[in-house]
């Protein structure tokens, strides 16, 4: 079996495990970077020279890509190689990976580009952009763009001001988000009760219309996290609202998620951190 066939088998297996948007990301690395370089080579040959092959790949990428992208390509190569198993579930090619020899550049979080939209720009975008309501919802809740676009009528309790995220990137993503009532009221006045999808847009259309906005969707999530920390929101409640995994034993024992009255009080206390036109 050659690498191109093995990569397709790996991607077919992932199809049932990840969201379509994630699968597109998974597919882009093998198709754009790995298959052109290794596609016709047999897995047996690659397994015998796995570290040398990855080292050659890394050397060719260093001047064009950032460390996180290079690390992602190395991980994709390893995933394809390790995916091939026998009828006992044991990897056929027992590759021994020597990370020092491969020399992939380390990812240093402090040097990663993680833009957050400035509040002045956010105010202007919310007031004037075609997708201003969606952007206000993202910045006012910290939702991921995929979570917002998946929301339907039954996921929103208009009276209580709660969004129910029923599926997501991880198990921690399944949660309830308490909306500041200013945002809840604005959504209520803009989204008809008969509308099935709260935000009936495509991700491609939103990306095209969002060109020029700092950081696009994830910068709104960073804005919300930063704002909640600035106003002193409890970390376990912050992680609950944003769908982050629990960090400690005390998080797992905390019953704060069940106390809706306290959550509502904290949501109002925190507010939005930006100006919602007309409210």
TAURPE-V139304 format. One record per backbone hydrogen bond with DSSP energy under -0.5 kcal/mol. CO is the residue of the C=O (numbers start at 0). NH is the residue of the N-H. If there is no record, write none. Layout:
((CO/NH) (CO/NH))
//
This chain:
((0/42) (1/5) (2/6) (3/7) (4/8) (5/9) (6/10) (7/11) (8/12) (9/13) (10/14) (12/15) (13/16) (13/17) (18/22) (19/23) (20/24) (21/25) (22/26) (23/27) (24/28) (25/29) (26/30) (27/31) (28/32) (28/33) (29/34) (33/37) (34/38) (37/2) (37/40) (38/3) (40/2) (41/45) (42/46) (43/47) (44/48) (45/48) (46/49) (48/52) (49/53) (50/54) (51/55) (52/56) (53/57) (54/58) (55/59) (56/60) (57/60) (57/61) (60/63) (60/64) (65/68) (65/69) (66/70) (67/71) (68/72) (69/73) (70/74) (71/75) (72/76) (73/77) (74/78) (75/79) (76/80) (77/81) (78/82) (79/83) (80/83) (82/84) (83/91) (83/92) (85/88) (89/85) (91/93) (92/94) (94/96) (96/98) (97/101) (98/102) (98/103) (105/107) (106/108) (107/110) (107/111) (108/111) (111/113) (117/121) (118/122) (119/123) (120/124) (121/125) (122/126) (123/127) (124/128) (128/131) (130/134) (131/135) (132/136) (133/137) (134/138) (135/139) (136/140) (137/140) (137/141) (143/147) (144/148) (145/149) (146/150) (147/150) (150/197) (150/198) (151/154) (152/155) (154/163) (155/157) (156/160) (156/161) (160/178) (161/156) (162/164) (162/176) (163/165) (164/174) (169/172) (170/173) (172/174) (174/164) (175/177) (176/162) (176/178) (179/182) (179/183) (180/184) (181/185) (182/186) (183/187) (184/188) (185/189) (186/189) (186/190) (189/191) (191/194) (195/152) (196/199) (198/200) (201/205) (202/206) (203/207) (204/208) (205/209) (207/210) (209/212) (212/215) (214/217) (214/218) (215/218) (215/219) (216/219) (216/220) (217/221) (218/222) (219/223) (220/224) (221/225) (222/226) (223/227) (224/228) (225/229) (226/230) (227/232) (228/231) (233/237) (234/238) (235/239) (236/240) (237/241) (238/242) (238/243) (247/251) (248/252) (249/253) (254/257) (254/258) (255/258) (257/259) (258/262) (259/263) (260/264) (261/265) (262/266) (263/267) (264/268) (265/269) (266/270) (274/276) (275/278))
//
